[in-house]
Amino acid sequence: MVCSAAPLLLLATTLPLLGSPVAQASQPGQSQAGGESGSGQLLDKENGAGESARVSVYVHLDFPDKTWPPELSRTLTLPAASASSSPRPLLTGLRLTTECNVNHEGNFYCACLSGYQWNTSICLHYPPCQSLHNHQPCGCLVFSHPEPGYCQLLPPGSPVTCLPAVPGILDLNSQLQMPGDTLSLTLHLSQEATNLSWFLRHPGSPSPILLQPGTQVSVTSSHGQAALSISNMSHHWAGEYMSCFEAQGFKWNLYEVVRVPLKATDVARLPYQLSISCATSPGFQLSCCIPSTNLAYAAAWSPGEGSKASSFNESGSQCFVLAVQRCPMADTTYTCDLQSPGLAPLRVPISITIIQDGDITCPEDTSVLTWNVTKAGHVAQAPCPESKRGIVRRLCGADGVWGPVHSSCTDARLLALFTRTKLLQAGQGSPAEEVPQILAQLPGQVAEASSPSDLLTLLSTMKYLAMVVAKARIQLDRRALKNLLIATDKVLDMDTRSLWTLAQARKPWAGSTLLLAVETLACSLCPQDHPFAFSLPNVLLQSQLFGPTFPADYSISFPTRPPLQAQIPRHSLVPLVRNGTEISITSLVLRKLDHLLPSNYGQGLGDSLYATPGLVLVISIMAGDRAFSQGEVIMDFGNTDGSPHCVFWDHSLFQGRGGWSKEGCQAQVASASPTAQCLCQHLTAFSVLMSPHTVPEEPALALLTQVGLGASILALLVCLGVYWLVWRVVVRNKISYFRHAALLNMVFCLLAADTCFLGAPFLSPGPRSPLCLAAAFLCHFLYLATFFWMLAQALVLAHQLLFVFHQLPKHRVLPLMVLLGYLCPLGLAGVTLGLYLPQGQYLREGECWLDGKGGALYTFVGPVLAIVGVNGLVLAMAMLKLLRPSLSEGPPAEKRQALLGVIKALLILTPIFGLTWGLGLATLLEEVSTVPHYIFTILNTLQGVFILLFGCLMDRKIQEALHKRFCRTQAPSSTISLATNEGCILEHSKGGSDTAR
């Protein structure tokens, strides 16, 4: 093959113009034997006679072989022009600027020589050479055929160095960056620059990597300078940094080399501890391996006596090995000192424990891997199989029995793919180019996954890919999306026992990670690739593109068992279209995924385990590069057993690990089919939870609650009016004062609580509604205050029953009752609000009341049941006082009178003491029928009515006071009252005591 030198530019350094200012050169030609022919151009008529100008003449020289004449390796000097020469331009100097070689395919590789460069316009039209002149921007281009062109002279610089003037300076904070430091690289420009980019060339890498903003990379620019900042430096960021920009018509590259020392966690030790018996194993081998870096490391082992050190290189790492030939007599710590010039040594310890006679040990085991004799309480390590990275560990128990094997072995290629993806998210590389490349490798890597570590690494890779796509707003083509769906189908088809169960034992949220990654990537299809449908055993996807107008509702169906259908009404889609924007709707069905998600249930779902239909439906809407999460969607999951709950997977629940939530979703009976439909007001991943023991919502219960609360409110208002009329008459002694004061505060609290509870459904529910939060807090506080006033009344009665002749001082008891009745419930309500509201477990979903899932409701139920229990004991004490000694010693008439008194006391004290709330225990059980719910609702919503009847109107003193006020006559003394109160009980108690004496 004849190799030809490419166009040679012969540059005339000085050209005097004598006479006519225009010269004509000959047309291009070619010499057969290696001659010279000129191709020229008209000289612009800009200078007068006698002046000199610098011009360029294009000359093409061909040579029969690769040998260049020595004369062309230096600046050519021509003899000076004589005075008698004809008046035409004269060449006074020649320089070689461009060198080209032709490969076997006929392409011309043309490189600029020192001081010259292709201009920017030519660089944009021709590809660069890959292997030659890497450090010279636009220094070598590939031409398909020879063209009349040449490298141009760079702007002149210092006359001393004869180097071109670079229009910028790089300023680096330190060439040695310690792990964890922040690199700061600043470009100071002296000329206006465009197309500025930053690159990093790793040690031994042939091509640089583009740096873009990411989790670690920050790029800023202002007038006259640009800055690159990289946080948390590690050996992954060591190498040659390049700042590439265009200025003065040329491309410029500036370089800085950055070194990053290794840290202890970068060193892989095998083993990191070892227990050995010198009798069975007189020698052993230790190793420490480091990743490739631009720093030269050497290892020094200590102690090194009786040992032999060596090293070897493998793919991407360098290992230092110490073969210990003599077993030490006692426990020893070996140290691998990694040393690099100018740096402090990196010391990596490996502890060796010698097994002595009498020590408990685990025997040698060669069933799967070789486990040597190991001392009890120590961990044995074994290397991973070939093409795996990590370590295998096994604990020798204190009783000398081997524990289970724990492996962190991960496929080397999958680990490299994960590292590449993580660095891409950090800012290394071009997402638009690398994301499709990584997705193309995913299906093959999934097929190679054979361990829980492989599965977790694969899921992490998909998670980081989704984060990169979402941040960079990348659009995937059909091939990339197919690769994703194929990989997802294989992941869902992995063996549950051997892979998923063990992976979830390490990370219970692994299934949630997969769901988030897939639903993020699946809606990133390019608009020109719509419509798109793809079906696999575990993955079904349909994506459609809609214009500004929608002819009808969006509906989709999938051939699952039972069939799955979804519909989005047209009125939900129309507001999304603005200025003619097209929208894409992606519907994705994932089989088996619901069984891989953790059993986390949000507000209103309780702690029970639910059954799921075996699939998850993901619906997403994109308008341009924006994702919309709001929109009404109607779904039909087919026939469901039990009581269905329409739910979606909320990734924000449980500290970001995800959980099922029914917020914004509700089940409704379909009009045309016997199946239950789900109606949700947002778009995400949906499914259905079935619970066979859930009591369905009863409209009659809601109606009874409203009617009962309304009746109680009216009764309590009447009670307040009665007290306003007869207060001074009924509180003339201490016992009556304490009783009616407690009852009056109870009426106030219950009236306010019932009013608040009755109005709460009219408020906008949710933790973001201040009115809803206030209503829930007030209901909690006021109902608790009602019960604490019941407790105060019961305690006063108990004191009078136990200490008959001891009078309570009014100035002491009343403040204590106020503290008990208001301060205790206020403290409980405040602590509940502060504890559960930040966790999102304060409000019940869709209601302004306490949530029963996280424990907030139990801060109400617990104190109420405790007070009901105490009040029940006081009631039992009162019954015993009434029954003794009358039933044992008195005549039949007295017995009947005593029994009548017991019945009266039960009628009065049961509603006053809130004992009917004890039925609430039955309503908390999951397998209970609706009957206890109805009884509980009727008795407790009408508590105000009962207090009015039995606590107020049937009180003898109140009756007498009302009769005097309205009738102005005295009631006959023979009238028998059908009610009693604590005063009657106390009088009966005193009378009984006197009779006994």
Secondary structure, DSSP 8 states (H G I E B T S, - for coil): ------EEEEEES--B--S-S----------SSS--EEE-----S-S-TT-B--EEEEEE---SSS---GGGGS-EE-----TTS-SS----EE---EEEEE-TTS-EEEEE-TTEE--HHHHHHS-B-SSS-TTSTT-EEEESS--S---EE--B--TTT--B--SEEEEES-SB--TT--EEEEEEESS--EEEEEEEE-TT-SS-EEE-SSSSEEEEEETTEEEEEE-S--GGG-EEEEEEEEETTEEEEEEEEEB----GGG-EEE-SEEEE-TTT-S-EEEEEEEE--SS--EEEEES-TTEEEEEEEETTEEEEEEEE-S--SS-EEEEEEEE-TTS--EEEEEEEEE--TT--EE--B-SSS-B--EETT-EEEEE--TTEESEEEEEE-TTS-EEEEEE--EEHHHHHHHHHHHHHHHTBS-HHHHHHHHHHHHHHHHHH--SHHHHHHHHHHHHHHHHHHHHHT--B-HHHHHHHHHHHHHHHTS-IIIIIHHHHHH-TTHHHHHHHHHHHHHT-B-GGG-SEEEE-SSEEEEEEEE-S--SS-EEEEE--SS-EEEEE-HHHHGGG--TT--EEEEEEEEESHHHHS---B-TTS-S---B--SEEEEEEEEETTEEE-EEEEEEE----SSEEEEEEEETTHHHHT-EEE-TTEEEEE-SSSSSEEEEEEE-SEEEEEEETT-----HHHHHHHHHHHHHHHHHHHHHHHHHHHHHHHH-SSHHHHHHHHHHHHHHHHHHHHHHHHHHGGGS--STT-HHHHHHHHHHHHHHHHHHHHHHHHHHHHHHHHH-TT----HHHHHHHHHIIIIIHHHHHHHHHHHHHTTTT-SB-TTSSSB-SSSSTTHHHHHHHHHHHHHHHHHHHHHHHHHHTTHHHHS-HHHHHHHHHHHHHHHHHHHHHTTGGGGGHHHHT-TT--SHHHHHHHHHHHTHHHHIIIIIIIT-HHHHHHHHHHHH-S---TT---S---HHHHHHHHHHHHHHH-
